[in-house]
Amino acid sequence: MVLENSVRKLEHIDIVLNKPVEGPSTTMFEYVFIPYIAYSDISLDDVRLETDFLGKRLATPLIISGMTGGASGTEKINRALAEVARDYRIALGIGSQRAAVEDPSLEYTFRVVREVAPEIPVVANLGAAEVVRYEINSVVKAVDMVEADALAIHLNLAQEAVQPEGTPTFKGLGKKVSELIQELSVPIIIKEVGAGLSYEVVKYFRGLGIKYFDTEGAGGTNWVLVEMFRARKAGDHVKERLAQFLAEWGVPTAASIIEARNAAPDSVIIGSGGLRTSLDAIKALRLGADLVGMARPFIKAYFNGELREFVEAFIHGLKVSLMLAGAKDLRDLRARPVIITSLLKEWINSRGLEVPK
Ligand SMILES: Cc1cc2nc3c(=O)[nH]c(=O)nc-3n(C[C@H](O)[C@H](O)[C@H](O)COP(=O)(O)O)c2cc1C
């Protein structure tokens, strides 16, 4: 079982790097426009990206979404991600800690992030399927393992449903989350993995007391497609077909951010899932995200030996984007006009949602 977790993690990384795992849904950012301002009194030096997250100050509103750990070799990836997170003062998520909770000899693959980056916000990670069946102590262990500032619980129901060995039920999660809110010393983040959080899910968990949501909407890495490739390799042709039937489903990221913001106006929203450029990021921030997250671009950049270059270009691009939108900081950006067209406009109208003014 433990070995199975580690092997699966390495298979996931391999597929994410080498197979076409994005789409067919888009993020819907293509329906969002922010007027380009060719003249304002704001110069690049005036632009401020700092923001607070989990009680710590970030230089840029960016988190590396949870990906790795739990298999031999992944400590190297986590070390590199933690180094850039530390050097650029951005937040860091780690991959599911299931393997290390069940086999402490793998803890070092996660602990490395705290050793490297003692001061940045680090987000622990467990799947909803594990949280439901674990004792409270095991969940506390995951948080303590990296002295985490928060625990992300990922709701990957679509992925579990098509995964050859998946557990497609989170029955009892609400009750468990209520208990964990009492027992944990850090907040819980409710996170998807690329099919997106909807209004209903955010509203439900907000009602339990959760104040952090990571949208991970559709349009980027598609975990139903990732599992399709695993099912094909395993010869599980029913699951392979099932994945093909369902691959298009999800809440596109632009819609997911608006849904989450409407369902939890007073909460911290991470806009994520398919963000690839600084322009995507500024759109996410304008639609209501407090910070943005990305996964696949970071791991691809790591394996291409371009991690620092990617992070630097992204952060600089975000600064330039704010200047070009005529905004000097994130608050200012939220007061800038935004144009929403076509399908996203219809989505918002048919759901009775509002885009934050
Ligand atoms: C290699 C890899 C491994 C991942 N492992 C996890 C995980 O263990 N736990 C989790 O919550 N999300 C995991 N994710 C999902 C990401 O956090 C993110 O939700 C998803 O990939 C969508 O973002 P993207 O389009 O920027 O990749 C993983 C993503 C990648 C690329």
The ligand as an SDF file (V2000), in Angstrom:
LIG
                    3D

 31 33  0  0  0  0  0  0  0  0999 V2000
    2.9960   16.5430  -10.5400 C   0  0  0  0  0  0  0  0  0  0  0  0
    1.7920   17.0130   -9.7920 C   0  0  0  0  0  0  0  0  0  0  0  0
    1.4340   16.3840   -8.6200 C   0  0  0  0  0  0  0  0  0  0  0  0
    0.3160   16.8170   -7.8940 C   0  0  0  0  0  0  0  0  0  0  0  0
    0.0330   16.2590   -6.6820 N   0  0  0  0  0  0  0  0  0  0  0  0
   -0.9340   16.8110   -5.8970 C   0  0  0  0  0  0  0  0  0  0  0  0
   -1.1370   16.3910   -4.5450 C   0  0  0  0  0  0  0  0  0  0  0  0
   -0.4490   15.4770   -4.0740 O   0  0  0  0  0  0  0  0  0  0  0  0
   -2.0940   17.0060   -3.8000 N   0  0  0  0  0  0  0  0  0  0  0  0
   -2.8780   18.0110   -4.3340 C   0  0  0  0  0  0  0  0  0  0  0  0
   -3.7150   18.5910   -3.6080 O   0  0  0  0  0  0  0  0  0  0  0  0
   -2.7290   18.4060   -5.6100 N   0  0  0  0  0  0  0  0  0  0  0  0
   -1.7830   17.8560   -6.3810 C   0  0  0  0  0  0  0  0  0  0  0  0
   -1.5950   18.2990   -7.6650 N   0  0  0  0  0  0  0  0  0  0  0  0
   -2.5930   19.2170   -8.2540 C   0  0  0  0  0  0  0  0  0  0  0  0
   -2.1450   20.6690   -8.2390 C   0  0  0  0  0  0  0  0  0  0  0  0
   -1.9650   21.1420   -6.9240 O   0  0  0  0  0  0  0  0  0  0  0  0
   -3.1630   21.5620   -8.9750 C   0  0  0  0  0  0  0  0  0  0  0  0
   -4.3720   21.5590   -8.2330 O   0  0  0  0  0  0  0  0  0  0  0  0
   -3.4980   21.1110  -10.3820 C   0  0  0  0  0  0  0  0  0  0  0  0
   -2.3870   20.5220  -11.0220 O   0  0  0  0  0  0  0  0  0  0  0  0
   -4.0140   22.2590  -11.2660 C   0  0  0  0  0  0  0  0  0  0  0  0
   -3.0570   23.2810  -11.3890 O   0  0  0  0  0  0  0  0  0  0  0  0
   -2.1700   23.4950  -12.7250 P   0  0  0  0  0  0  0  0  0  0  0  0
   -3.1260   23.5680  -13.8820 O   0  0  0  0  0  0  0  0  0  0  0  0
   -1.4450   24.7810  -12.4770 O   0  0  0  0  0  0  0  0  0  0  0  0
   -1.2510   22.3190  -12.8100 O   0  0  0  0  0  0  0  0  0  0  0  0
   -0.4840   17.8810   -8.3920 C   0  0  0  0  0  0  0  0  0  0  0  0
   -0.1120   18.5010   -9.6060 C   0  0  0  0  0  0  0  0  0  0  0  0
    1.0040   18.0930  -10.2930 C   0  0  0  0  0  0  0  0  0  0  0  0
    1.3600   18.8020  -11.5740 C   0  0  0  0  0  0  0  0  0  0  0  0
  1  2  1  0
  2  3  1  0
  2 30  2  0
  3  4  2  0
  4  5  1  0
  4 28  1  0
  5  6  2  0
  6  7  1  0
  6 13  1  0
  7  8  2  0
  7  9  1  0
  9 10  1  0
 10 11  2  0
 10 12  1  0
 12 13  2  0
 13 14  1  0
 14 15  1  0
 14 28  1  0
 15 16  1  0
 16 17  1  0
 16 18  1  0
 18 19  1  0
 18 20  1  0
 20 21  1  0
 20 22  1  0
 22 23  1  0
 23 24  1  0
 24 25  2  0
 24 26  1  0
 24 27  1  0
 28 29  2  0
 29 30  1  0
 30 31  1  0
M  END
$$$$
